[in-house]
């Protein structure tokens, strides 16, 4: 009888562990290194508390050629990163974006930027667990807005 009760308890415990909700995996933690890297793209940030979904803190950042919104969870890990860069050419936008994202996302995702940064239709891809949406617009002659949203 004791063996039967013990077996039922073990099976119940294993079942509970296996039934955890499939919560999305958060992104990297906003360490000082990551914050400085992103600050290089858009350094003037305002912080606001939020309670929408997994987001507990938002940072609205602006720079000379870029704007950025950083969504963080309660443990200061990236949930979503929205970037918009204004540049004359795609290569100029890549020179600004790639150093800011290196180490935050995988090299495979950085490689996907090369071919997909000019997408105008809002294409979505998932690379290494990060969903990325690209969008490009031309608000004025000679400039292009390259926008992307990364969701962990």
C-alpha positions in Angstrom: 0.0 0.0 0.0 2.8 2.4 0.9 4.5 1.7 -2.4 1.3 2.4 -4.3 0.8 5.7 -2.6 4.4 6.7 -3.2 4.1 5.7 -6.9 0.9 7.8 -7.3 2.6 10.8 -5.7 5.7 10.5 -7.9 3.5 10.2 -11.1 1.4 13.2 -10.0 4.5 15.3 -9.4 6.0 14.3 -12.8 2.7 15.2 -14.4 2.6 18.6 -12.8 6.1 19.4 -13.9 5.3 18.3 -17.4 2.1 20.5 -17.5 3.7 23.9 -17.0 2.3 26.5 -19.3 4.4 27.2 -22.4 5.4 30.7 -21.5 7.6 32.3 -24.2 11.3 32.3 -23.4 12.6 35.8 -22.5 15.4 37.5 -24.2 18.8 38.5 -22.8 19.0 40.4 -19.6 19.5 44.2 -19.8 23.0 44.3 -18.3 25.1 47.4 -18.4 26.9 46.0 -21.5 23.7 45.4 -23.4 22.3 48.8 -22.3 25.4 50.6 -23.5 25.3 48.8 -26.8 21.7 49.9 -27.4 22.5 53.4 -26.1 25.0 53.7 -29.0 22.1 53.6 -31.4 19.6 55.8 -29.4 21.0 57.2 -26.2 18.4 59.5 -24.8 15.9 57.2 -22.9 12.9 57.7 -20.7 11.8 54.9 -18.5 8.2 54.1 -17.7 6.6 51.3 -15.7 4.0 49.1 -17.5 1.9 46.1 -16.7 0.9 45.0 -20.3 1.3 41.3 -20.9 4.9 40.3 -19.9 6.2 43.9 -20.0 6.9 45.5 -16.7 9.2 48.4 -17.8 9.4 50.3 -21.1 12.2 52.5 -22.3 11.5 55.0 -25.0 14.8 56.0 -26.6 15.8 58.5 -29.3 19.0 59.2 -31.1 20.3 61.2 -34.1 19.1 58.6 -36.7 17.2 56.1 -34.6 14.3 55.6 -32.2 13.9 52.5 -30.0 11.4 51.1 -27.6 12.6 48.5 -25.2 10.1 46.2 -23.4 11.5 44.5 -20.2 10.0 41.8 -18.0 10.1 41.8 -14.2 13.6 40.4 -14.2 14.9 43.1 -16.6 15.1 40.7 -19.6 14.2 41.8 -23.1 10.6 40.9 -24.1 10.4 43.1 -27.2 12.7 45.5 -29.0 11.4 48.0 -31.6 13.9 49.8 -33.7 13.5 52.4 -36.4 16.6 53.8 -38.2 16.5 56.7 -40.8 19.2 56.3 -43.4 19.9 57.2 -47.0 21.0 53.6 -47.9 20.4 50.1 -46.6 24.1 49.6 -46.0 24.1 52.7 -43.8 21.2 51.3 -41.8 23.1 48.0 -41.4 26.2 49.8 -40.1 24.1 51.3 -37.4 21.9 48.3 -36.5 24.4 45.4 -36.5 26.8 46.7 -33.9 23.9 47.6 -31.6 22.4 44.0 -31.9 25.6 42.0 -31.9 25.7 39.8 -28.8 22.0 40.4 -28.1 20.8 38.3 -31.0 22.5 35.4 -32.8 24.9 35.8 -35.7 22.3 33.8 -37.8 19.7 36.5 -37.1 22.2 39.3 -38.0 22.9 37.5 -41.2 19.1 37.5 -42.0 19.2 41.3 -41.8 21.2 41.7 -44.9 18.6 40.2 -47.3 15.5 41.3 -45.5 16.0 44.8 -44.3 14.4 46.3 -47.5 11.1 44.4 -46.9 8.2 46.8 -47.4 5.3 44.4 -46.6 6.0 43.7 -43.0 7.4 40.2 -43.4 7.8 38.1 -40.2 10.4 35.5 -39.6 11.5 33.5 -36.6 15.2 32.8 -36.1 16.6 31.0 -33.0 13.4 31.7 -31.0 13.2 35.4 -31.9 10.3 36.6 -34.0 11.3 39.5 -36.2 9.1 41.8 -38.3 10.7 44.0 -40.9 9.1 47.1 -42.5 10.6 49.8 -44.8 9.1 53.1 -45.8 10.3 56.2 -47.6 8.9 59.3 -45.8 10.9 61.9 -47.7 13.0 62.0 -50.8 16.5 60.6 -50.2 15.7 59.0 -46.8 14.3 55.6 -45.9 12.9 54.4 -42.5 14.1 50.9 -41.7 11.9 49.5 -38.9 12.0 46.1 -37.1 10.4 44.6 -34.1 12.1 41.7 -32.3 10.0 39.6 -29.9 11.4 36.9 -27.6 
